[in-house]
Amino acid sequence: MRSIVLLFIVFLFPGLSGHAQTRHNRGLEKFIRERASPFLKGILDNPDTYRYQLIYTRIDRNRANQPRFRSQYLRVDANEYFNPASMVKLPVAILALEKLSPLKKYGINRNSTMLTDSSCCRQTQVLADTSAADGKPSIAHYIKKIFIVSDNDAYNRLYEFVGQETINRRLQEMGYRHSRITRRFVPMNEEENRHTNAIRFLDAEGKLIFHQPAAYNPKPFDFSKKILIGNVHYDRNDSLIHRPMDFTTHNNMPLDHLRQILQSVLFPNSVASDKRFRIDEDDREFLRSCMQQLPSESSSPVYDTTEFFNSYTKFFFFRDGKQPIPASIRSYNKSGWSYGFLTEVAYIVDKEKGVEFILSGVIYVNSDGVLNDDKYEYEGVGYRYFREIGEMVYQYESGRKRKSRDFRIFALN
């Protein structure tokens, strides 16, 4: 009880520390260290090695069920680069629904057949065909694949539809000035990624109802800050290059931007109006459903749950050791992994216990300093880090006194 009271005081008087760019609450660090295993303390003691960042967002509801959000930070710095990997799929999936909204007047909806032409980049047409092999190609189908198993081809198709210019213009308009999405997940250079292919939408009879022409993004990016990671790396030809890997032109999304994007979809009224996506409640509910759906629950597409087990994309709590997920707990999340970086933002709720909170985290697990060799410590270090943090916060939240534990999670948001 004493520790719970102490943490409550810390949350009221958080005490930020660190240099100007870093958001770091000493109280959160104290809370974690008091409960950390020797393994976790070893990570906390080596920030330069593990490059970890963590945001713990506590949610309190009043008696009218209205939520209030308060975030605490551990080494969160928008200027400390990590490769976001599949995390960029989160805003692109939402922006696809946003861009679809004005097209509904043509009779198009998220389930309409969407075909990607090869008008600029022949390679992407091949990927479009394979991505749709397990179901009708549509925005809804691609979004489901993005959230259930983090499918790369599905992301590429939505990148084509939204377009590089629109993606980045909207991120800037919404205040995510440190974020940029510059590339698909296929081997292309910066100039090729500026081009996007033509898109066709078909009706139920296969007739063309809308054609979107190929596009090109002429807007420049600010690549003035050099970003180098690691000691050596393998290039696309599997040649060992004896210098750090250059991420200067890669995708970039700071952790707090990702947290805000997740929160804005789940609880739009909790963020400023300029940070809300222009989607209706039906599309928002569809996104929520996809975010928490497990591979075993999906009927289209159907997944081999030996490969895509239920905790495949659920890092906090469950991915380490392929932990079973209790029926009462749902994780509305997006995760990503690449180049030794593991990242996740997750709204976790236990409906039986009335527990809810948001966790956002990143860690770098690449002890040999070699990039692009697929030899990272995801197992044993990365996933264990997420599990221990998730379990720690869940245990605290389960014992914390609330005004009400009988809540409707997205009501009055």
C-alpha positions in Angstrom: 0.0 0.0 0.0 2.9 2.4 0.9 4.4 1.9 -2.6 1.0 2.6 -4.3 0.5 5.8 -2.3 4.1 6.8 -3.1 3.6 6.3 -6.8 0.3 8.3 -6.7 2.3 11.2 -5.2 4.9 10.9 -7.8 2.3 11.0 -10.6 1.0 14.2 -9.1 4.5 15.7 -8.8 6.4 13.9 -11.6 9.7 15.8 -11.5 11.1 15.8 -15.1 14.9 15.5 -15.4 17.5 15.2 -18.1 18.5 17.6 -20.9 16.1 19.8 -22.7 15.1 17.3 -25.4 14.6 14.4 -23.1 11.4 13.7 -21.2 12.2 11.7 -18.1 10.2 11.3 -14.9 12.4 10.3 -12.0 9.3 8.9 -10.3 8.6 6.4 -13.1 12.2 5.3 -13.1 12.1 4.8 -9.3 8.8 2.8 -9.6 10.3 0.5 -12.3 13.6 0.0 -10.5 11.9 -1.0 -7.2 10.2 -3.8 -9.0 12.8 -4.7 -11.7 14.5 -8.1 -11.9 18.3 -8.1 -12.2 17.8 -8.6 -15.9 15.7 -5.5 -16.2 18.0 -3.4 -14.0 20.8 -4.4 -16.4 18.9 -2.8 -19.2 18.1 0.3 -17.3 21.7 0.7 -16.3 22.9 0.7 -20.0 20.8 3.3 -21.9 23.4 3.9 -24.5 23.5 0.1 -25.4 19.7 -0.5 -25.3 18.5 3.0 -26.4 15.2 2.2 -24.6 12.3 4.7 -24.3 9.1 4.1 -22.4 5.8 6.0 -21.9 3.3 4.9 -19.3 -0.1 6.5 -19.7 -2.4 6.2 -16.7 -6.1 6.4 -17.3 -8.6 7.6 -14.6 -12.3 7.8 -15.2 -14.8 9.9 -13.3 -18.1 8.6 -12.2 -19.6 9.7 -15.5 -17.1 7.3 -17.2 -15.1 10.1 -18.8 -11.4 9.2 -19.0 -8.4 11.4 -18.1 -4.9 10.6 -19.4 -1.6 11.3 -17.7 1.6 10.2 -19.2 5.0 9.5 -17.6 8.2 9.2 -19.6 11.5 7.3 -19.4 14.2 8.6 -21.7 11.8 9.8 -24.3 13.5 12.0 -26.9 12.2 12.8 -30.4 15.8 13.5 -31.4 17.1 10.0 -30.5 16.4 8.0 -33.6 15.1 4.5 -33.7 13.9 2.7 -36.8 10.1 2.6 -36.6 9.8 -0.4 -38.9 6.2 -1.5 -39.1 5.0 1.3 -36.8 4.6 3.5 -39.9 1.7 1.2 -40.9 -0.4 2.7 -38.1 -0.8 6.2 -39.5 -0.9 5.0 -43.1 -3.8 2.6 -42.4 -5.7 5.5 -40.7 -4.9 7.9 -43.5 -6.2 5.4 -46.1 -9.6 5.5 -44.4 -9.3 9.3 -44.2 -8.6 9.6 -47.9 -11.4 7.1 -48.7 -14.0 9.3 -47.0 -14.6 11.8 -49.9 -14.6 8.9 -52.4 -17.7 7.4 -50.8 -19.8 9.6 -53.1 -18.7 7.4 -56.0 -20.1 4.3 -54.2 -16.7 3.2 -52.9 -16.3 1.9 -49.4 -13.5 0.2 -47.5 -14.6 -3.2 -48.8 -14.6 -2.2 -52.5 -12.1 -4.0 -54.7 -8.9 -2.0 -55.0 -6.4 -2.8 -57.7 -2.9 -1.3 -57.9 -1.5 -0.8 -61.4 2.1 -0.8 -62.5 2.2 2.6 -64.1 5.4 3.7 -62.4 7.0 0.8 -60.5 6.7 -2.6 -62.1 8.0 -4.3 -58.9 5.1 -3.1 -56.8 2.5 -4.7 -59.1 3.9 -8.1 -58.4 3.6 -7.5 -54.7 0.0 -6.2 -55.1 -1.0 -9.5 -56.6 0.6 -11.7 -53.9 -0.8 -9.5 -51.1 -4.3 -10.1 -52.2 -3.9 -13.8 -52.8 -5.7 -14.7 -49.6 -8.8 -12.5 -50.1 -10.3 -9.7 -52.1 -7.9 -6.8 -52.4 -9.5 -3.9 -50.6 -8.6 -1.2 -48.0 -10.4 -3.2 -45.3 -8.5 -6.4 -46.2 -5.2 -4.6 -46.2 -5.9 -2.9 -42.8 -6.8 -6.2 -41.2 -3.6 -7.8 -42.4 -1.6 -4.8 -41.1 -2.9 -5.0 -37.6 -3.3 -8.8 -37.2 0.1 -9.9 -38.5 1.8 -6.6 -39.6 1.8 -7.6 -43.3 4.3 -5.6 -45.4 2.6 -6.0 -48.8 -0.6 -4.7 -47.3 1.2 -1.6 -46.2 2.8 -1.1 -49.6 -0.7 -1.1 -51.2 -2.0 1.6 -48.8 1.2 3.6 -49.3 0.3 3.6 -53.0 -3.2 4.7 -52.4 -2.6 7.5 -50.0 0.6 8.7 -51.6 3.9 9.9 -50.1 2.9 13.6 -50.4 -0.4 13.2 -48.7 1.0 11.0 -45.9 3.6 13.6 -45.0 1.5 16.6 -45.5 -1.2 15.3 -43.1 1.5 14.3 -40.5 2.8 17.9 -40.6 -0.7 19.4 -40.4 -1.4 17.3 -37.3 1.7 18.6 -35.6 3.9 15.5 -36.0 6.8 17.6 -37.2 9.5 15.1 -36.4 7.7 12.3 -38.3 8.3 11.4 -41.9 7.3 8.4 -44.0 9.6 8.2 -47.1 9.5 4.5 -48.2 7.7 1.3 -48.9 9.0 -2.0 -47.6 10.6 -3.1 -50.9 14.1 -2.3 -52.2 13.7 1.1 -53.8 15.7 4.3 -53.7 14.4 7.7 -52.5 13.4 8.8 -56.0 11.4 5.6 -56.7 9.6 5.9 -53.4 8.4 9.4 -54.4 6.3 7.7 -57.2 3.1 5.9 -56.5 1.1 3.8 -59.0 -2.3 4.3 -60.3 -5.3 2.8 -58.4 -8.6 1.4 -59.7 -11.7 0.7 -57.7 -14.2 -1.8 -59.0 -17.9 -2.4 -58.1 -19.3 -5.8 -57.2 -19.7 -6.6 -60.9 -16.1 -5.8 -61.6 -16.8 -2.5 -63.4 -14.5 0.5 -62.9 -16.1 3.1 -60.6 -13.0 5.2 -59.9 -9.5 5.7 -61.2 -6.7 7.4 -59.3 -3.8 8.4 -61.5 -0.2 7.7 -60.7 1.3 10.4 -58.5 4.7 12.0 -57.6 5.8 13.8 -54.5 7.8 16.9 -55.5 8.1 18.2 -51.9 11.6 18.0 -50.3 12.5 16.3 -47.1 14.9 17.7 -44.5 17.7 15.1 -44.5 20.3 17.6 -43.0 20.7 15.5 -39.8 22.9 12.5 -40.4 21.7 9.3 -38.7 24.2 6.5 -38.3 23.6 3.3 -36.3 25.8 0.3 -35.5 29.4 -0.4 -36.3 29.2 -2.3 -39.6 26.4 -3.4 -41.9 25.4 -5.7 -44.8 24.1 -3.9 -47.9 21.4 -5.1 -50.3 23.9 -7.4 -52.0 24.9 -9.1 -48.7 28.3 -7.4 -48.8 29.7 -6.4 -45.5 30.3 -2.7 -45.3 32.8 -1.6 -42.6 31.0 1.5 -41.4 27.7 2.3 -39.6 24.4 1.9 -41.4 23.0 5.2 -42.7 19.3 5.8 -41.7 19.3 9.5 -42.7 16.6 9.1 -45.4 14.6 6.3 -43.7 11.2 6.5 -42.1 11.1 8.3 -38.8 8.4 8.4 -36.1 9.2 9.4 -32.5 7.6 7.3 -29.8 5.3 10.0 -28.4 4.0 10.7 -31.9 3.0 7.0 -32.2 1.3 7.1 -28.7 -0.7 10.2 -29.6 -1.8 8.6 -32.9 -3.0 5.5 -31.1 -4.8 7.5 -28.5 -6.4 9.8 -31.1 -8.0 6.8 -32.8 -9.2 5.1 -29.7 -10.2 8.2 -27.7 -10.5 11.1 -30.2 -12.0 13.5 -27.7 -8.9 13.2 -25.5 -6.7 15.0 -28.0 -6.7 18.4 -29.6 -9.0 18.8 -32.6 -6.1 19.2 -35.0 -4.7 15.8 -34.0 -7.9 13.9 -34.9 -8.1 12.0 -38.1 -11.0 12.8 -40.4 -12.8 9.4 -40.2 -16.3 8.6 -39.2 -17.3 6.5 -36.2 -18.0 3.4 -38.4 -14.4 3.5 -39.8 -13.0 4.2 -36.3 -14.8 1.2 -34.9 -13.4 -0.9 -37.7 -9.9 0.2 -36.8 -10.5 -0.6 -33.1 -11.7 -4.1 -34.1 -8.7 -4.8 -36.3 -6.2 -3.5 -33.6 -7.3 -6.1 -31.0 -8.1 -9.0 -33.3 -6.0 -12.1 -32.9 -4.8 -14.4 -35.7 -7.0 -17.3 -34.4 -10.0 -15.0 -34.6 -9.6 -14.0 -38.2 -11.7 -15.8 -40.8 -10.6 -13.7 -43.8 -7.7 -14.0 -44.1 -7.2 -17.3 -42.4 -3.8 -17.7 -40.7 -1.6 -20.7 -39.7 -1.5 -20.1 -36.0 1.6 -22.2 -35.7 3.4 -19.4 -37.5 1.1 -16.5 -36.5 0.3 -17.4 -32.9 -2.0 -15.1 -31.0 0.8 -13.1 -29.3 2.7 -12.7 -32.5 2.4 -8.9 -32.5 1.5 -8.4 -28.8 4.9 -7.5 -27.2 3.8 -6.1 -23.8 2.9 -9.1 -21.7 2.6 -11.9 -24.2 5.1 -12.3 -27.0 7.9 -13.5 -24.8 7.5 -17.3 -24.5 4.3 -17.1 -26.6 2.2 -16.5 -23.5 -1.5 -17.3 -23.7 -3.8 -14.2 -23.7 -6.6 -14.4 -21.2 -10.1 -13.9 -22.7 -10.7 -10.9 -20.5 -7.6 -9.0 -21.7 -7.4 -7.2 -25.0 -4.5 -5.2 -26.5 -5.3 -2.5 -29.0 -1.9 -2.1 -30.5 0.6 -1.8 -33.2 4.1 -3.2 -33.0 7.2 -3.2 -35.2 10.6 -4.9 -35.4 13.6 -4.3 -37.7 17.4 -3.7 -37.5 17.4 -4.7 -33.8 14.7 -2.3 -32.8 11.5 -3.5 -31.2 8.7 -1.0 -30.8 5.1 -1.1 -29.6 2.2 1.2 -28.6 -0.7 -0.6 -26.9 -3.9 0.2 -25.1 -4.4 -2.7 -22.7 -7.7 -3.4 -21.0 -8.9 -6.1 -18.7 -12.7 -5.8 -18.7 -13.2 -8.2 -15.8 -10.9 -6.2 -13.4 -11.7 -2.7 -14.8 -8.1 -2.2 -15.7 -6.9 0.0 -18.6 -3.7 1.8 -19.5 -1.5 2.7 -22.4 2.1 1.5 -22.7 4.5 2.7 -25.4 8.1 1.4 -25.7 11.2 0.8 -27.8 14.4 -1.1 -27.2 17.5 -1.8 -29.3 18.9 -5.3 -29.0 22.0 -5.7 -31.3 25.0 -6.5 -29.1 27.4 -7.2 -31.9 26.8 -3.8 -33.6 26.2 -5.5 -37.0 23.2 -4.2 -38.9 21.1 -6.1 -41.5 22.4 -9.6 -40.5 19.2 -10.8 -38.9 21.1 -11.6 -35.8 19.3 -9.6 -33.1 18.4 -10.5 -29.5 14.7 -10.2 -29.9 14.2 -13.5 -28.1 15.7 -13.6 -24.7 16.2 -9.8 -24.3 13.8 -7.7 -26.3 10.5 -9.6 -25.8 11.4 -10.2 -22.2 11.9 -6.5 -21.6 8.4 -5.9 -22.9 6.9 -8.7 -20.9 8.4 -7.6 -17.6 7.4 -4.0 -18.1 3.9 -5.0 -19.1 3.5 -7.4 -16.1 4.8 -4.8 -13.7 2.4 -2.1 -14.8 -0.6 -4.5 -15.0 0.0 -5.7 -11.4 0.2 -2.1 -10.2 -3.0 -1.2 -12.1 -4.8 -4.2 -10.8 -4.3 -3.0 -7.3 -4.9 0.6 -7.8 -8.1 2.1 -6.4 -10.5 3.5 -9.0 -13.8 5.4 -8.7 -15.4 2.9 -10.9 -14.4 -0.5 -12.4 -17.6 -0.9 -14.3 -16.8 1.0 -17.5 -17.6 1.0 -21.2 -14.1 1.4 -22.7 -14.9 3.6 -25.7 -18.0 5.4 -24.3 -17.8 9.1 -23.6 -14.3 9.2 -25.0 
